[in-house]
Amino acid sequence: MPDDNKKARAAVERLFKKNPGATTAEFQAAAVKHDASVKKIDARSFHAGYVLRLKTAASAGTRAAKKPSKSKKAAPAKNRRGRPRRPAKATGLIVRLSVALPSGSELVYSNVAALKKDADVLAAAAKEAGS
């Protein structure tokens, strides 16, 4: 964080009042006219120490307050396209396990029926709990 330089900070504030959309390089050039040590500060640090403080203070209180939610239930989770997510299926996991285990896959396929039955029971219980 840059040292507190009142003359440079005052120059940046004056430029900000005249032109709030000025670039960081323009703000830094105005500050360098009053103090050459500001030139040593890289643009990112200068922006954080001088410009960003002014912009944050200027925008304080201008944001609208969030309205309270009217619904009591949480909205369903959505995927990247904005569509509701589908519940996970255990059968996809079983297929991935059978592909991942080339040796002993007979054991996995023999347990597929039992796992699928368990998945159906769990899905039915989850559906009842959600209703």
N, C-alpha and C positions, 0 to 999 in steps of 0.2 A: 504494500500500500504506500502511496507517495506521501512524503512529508507534507504537513499542512503549510501551504504557501498562500497567504491571504491575497497578495496582489494578483497572482495567477488565477486563483479561484474567483476573484472579483471580475477579472477579464472574461473568464468563461461564463460567468453568470450574466454579464452584460450582453455577450453574444447570444446566449440562450434566449434572453428576453427579446432580442431583435429577430432572431431566426432559430426557432426550436428544432427545425429540421436540418440544421447544418451537420456536416460530417465530423467525425472525430478528428480528422486531420485539420479541419478548419478551427475547431476548438483548441487543438494543441498549438496551432500556429499563433492564435491570439494569446495563449498563455506564455508562449516562448518570448513574445515581445516584451513581457514584463519580468520574466525570470528565465534565464538561459538554462538553468538546471532541469527544467521541465523537458527539455529536448532529449535528455538521457532516458526518460521513461518510455518504454515501448507503448504502442498504440492501445493494446489490450488493457494494460495496467492504468494508463491515463483515462481510458473510457470508464473503467470501474471506479477509479478514485475521484474523478471530477464530473464527468458527463452523466453517468448513470445515477449518481446521487441527485442531480438536478431533475432528471426525467422522472425518477421515482417520486420525488417530493411534489412535482407538478401534477402527476397523475393520481396522487393520494386523494381518496374520497370521490373519485369520478366513476368508480365501478359500481354497477347496480347490485343491490343485495339479491341473493338468491331467494326465490320464492319457495315456500315450503311445499313439499310433495303432497298431492291430494290423495294418492292411493296409499293404502296401508300395506299392501303386499309388495314385495320387491319385484322389480321387473325381471323377466327371464334373461339369462346371460345370452349375449349375441356374439356371433362370429365376426370376422373382418368385413364381411359384406353386409352386416346389419341384420342378418337373419337369426332367428332363435336357434340355439345349439340343440342338437339331438342328444338324447341320453346315450352314454357309452354302451357298447355291446360287448359281452364277454366272448362272443364267437370270434371276433377279430383277434383277440389275445390268444385264443387257442390256435388259430391258424398260424400266427406269428411264432408261437412256441414250436409248432410242429415243423415249421420251415427252419427254425434256428437249431433244432436238434436232429441232425441227420441220422445219428445212431440212436437207437432206442425210440424211434418215432412210432413204432407199433404200440408202445406203452402209452404214448400221448393219444394216439387215435383210439385206443381202447377206453380211455377215460373221457373222451370227448362227449359222449352221450351223458355221462354223469355230470360233467361240468355244465353242459348246456341245460340240463334239467335244473341244476342249482341256479343258473343265471335266470331262467324263466321264473323260478320261485322268488328270487330277489327282485326282479323287475315288477312282478305282481304286487309284492309287499310295498315297494316304493310307490307304485301307482296308487295303492289304497291309502298310503300315508299322505300323499300329496292331495288327495281329494277331500 
